[in-house]
Amino acid sequence: MTIEELEQIAKSVQQENAGYDYEVNVCMDLACASQGAGALKDALVKAAEAAGKKVLVRRTGCMGPCSHGPLVRVDPEETLYHHVKAEKAETIVQHLGGSPAPELQCDLNDHFDKQVRVVLENAGCIDPEKIGDYIAHDGYKALLTVLTEMTPSGVIHRITESGLRGRGGGGYPTGLKWGTVAKANGDVKYVVCNGDEGDPGAFMDRSVMEGDPHRVIEGMAIAAYAVGASKGFIYVRAEYPVAVSRLTTALREARRHGLLGNNICNTPFNFDVEIRLGAGAFVCGEETALIASIEGRRGTPKPRPPYPASSGLWGKPTLINNVETYANIAPIVRNGGQWFHDMGSERSKGTKVFALTGKIANTGLVEVPMGIKLREIIEVIGGGVPDGHKFKAVQTGGPSGGCIPEEMLDVGVSYDALLKMGSIMGSGGMIVMDDTSCMVNVARFFIEFCMTESCGKCIPCRAGTAQMYTLLTRICTGQGTMDDLALLEDLCVTVKETSLCGLGQTAPNPVLSTLKYFRNEYIEHILHKRCAAGVCQMAAVESENEVVA
Amino acid sequence: MRKNGFARHALIETLHTVQSSFGFLDDDAIRFVALSLHVPLSQAYGVATFYHYFTLKPPGKHTVTVCAGTACYIKGADKLIAAAEKRLGITPGQTTPDGQISLMTARCVGACSRAPVVLCDGEVAGEITSEQMLEQLERWAVE
């Protein structure tokens, strides 16, 4: 495969598409598919045939606003239709070339105008199982440019210059990590993609792997060239069977086109990727546990150092990055480091994909420039809290993150700002809660999660989370005392400071952040035995009332 | 196993294949896998019990899985679980005595935008109410 051949493929795909008068893109991501997008696609094909119009009906990845599904976009007009049922297929075909069908048209300009799409640039435009579609959208151009025109250190320099930071949550500078692995001694090195999206409430990585799998593979190949690796692994959760099958297809296609394998692009560079399945363990998102799991062992973390960059998979230097980090690589190489550097806030560059869920009007995937205010994400892009309820908090970072109250919403989103507020960027889950959520109960939910997901290797995490859960349960059932609260706070600090890996060190965050911003709810539970949101069942109070009656 | 070249590090892949073929991992299967891949039986058993995805008990004819991820929890997944528990008389992870229905919970299936989510034999049903879920359970129970 050479650059000329790549352009040839792109051209032939474009010519083929030009043979159609209209392109109808149907979102087939999980949310839309569960609302009948499959039947809709078949109906559209049939309706187009019946009407005698030349229409290309294409299956695509997630378009974004899942709460409006199933979604259909008609090109070249870029008309977006929402809540399209299969029986509406004929209506859409009838309106092709004319004015859009008014009853189905989706008006979400506020939602899209604030977004900047880098990682999701192809979402909703390409068929994830066709490599030609990806190549026609500048796919694999970055890889071939890198192989023929750039040195490994040149690639690392460009990534460093872009200011990209790890999108898995920690925010470690990607260029620095690549540089460390590149410098590490060893003939054999590995590149690993962390697709173990364990955070409940987050599904960005799933959408990227399902909607644009080649982008991840291209990013990994560029990384492998930069650090000197020839073997890669993608670690995917077993809960994402579609992502696994799309990646398998993508890998096969890439091999067939000579974009993976030996002597890629007639250079001495060899690289291939294998898929490894997770099996439902949150702790495997931690890099040392992930390595153990790829090696076929129980996913228990190891103390660091040594870091995987010097001793990782089978003791060899290993580069581990998140799906979204790899997805950012190809655009950075194509457009230059400065282009990426110009987006975002001072210390957090580029864009971030968030999965907006919970009590909010427009649930789904959004990609925003770093530094955007939380309020804009929630009120403008998300459309605010529905059903007349009042916004209470937004939770970021999953079980390792924290809850951010209304008064902090005007802060710009960045790694450092979120950390300062007691939360973390995390992989990008953003769950909105309204006044029907009890913050004590939310904290208890997360601690229960961490308790069951703790691998049990170190004591602070194994025993600490269990004790915190007991204390929170007492408070939630109206049996808590102020001493319990003091003990809980004490325990939070102990677990945070003495746990072995990220899971334990961040497990107290939901409790600490709710204690910081919603302390009155804890006090109310303890002193007045009352849960304002009406979530917690106060056993003790009910029996007291009976006595009085 | 042959696909992965009988590699020892492909233990988890192999167990996945066994579970998708037989529905669960029994002692014989684990013993066979350990022997074939030349890994200690303790490691094979350890892996099979460590990961939530593997089950050592045979599942029922139908499986209802309630997602207990954060978004689903905020939207009332706990009520769905309680309703299913009450109807079936079992707790999550168990199967009804007649072997018809298994009740499971999942740690997020990634369909958070349609919370609360229930998987009925692997089919995603989003924005589901307790009534809709119970209807499905009734249909299965009379089969």
Interface residues (C-beta under 8 A of the other chain):
Chain A: L30 A31 A33 S34 Q35 C66 S67 G69 E197 G198 D199 P200 G201 A202 F203 R206 A238 E239 Y240 R276 L277 G278 A279 G280 A281 F282 S293 I294 E295 G296 R297 R298 G299 A355 L356 T357 G358 K359 T363 G364 L365 Q395 G398 P399 G429 I431 M433 S437 V442 F445 F446 F449 E453 C455
Chain B: R8 H9 A10 L11 I12 E13 L15 H16 V39 Q43 G46 V47 F50 Y51 H52 Y53 F54 A68 G69 T70 A71 C72 Y73 I74 K75 A106 R107 C108 V109 G110 A111 C112 S113 R114 A115 E123 V124 A125 G126
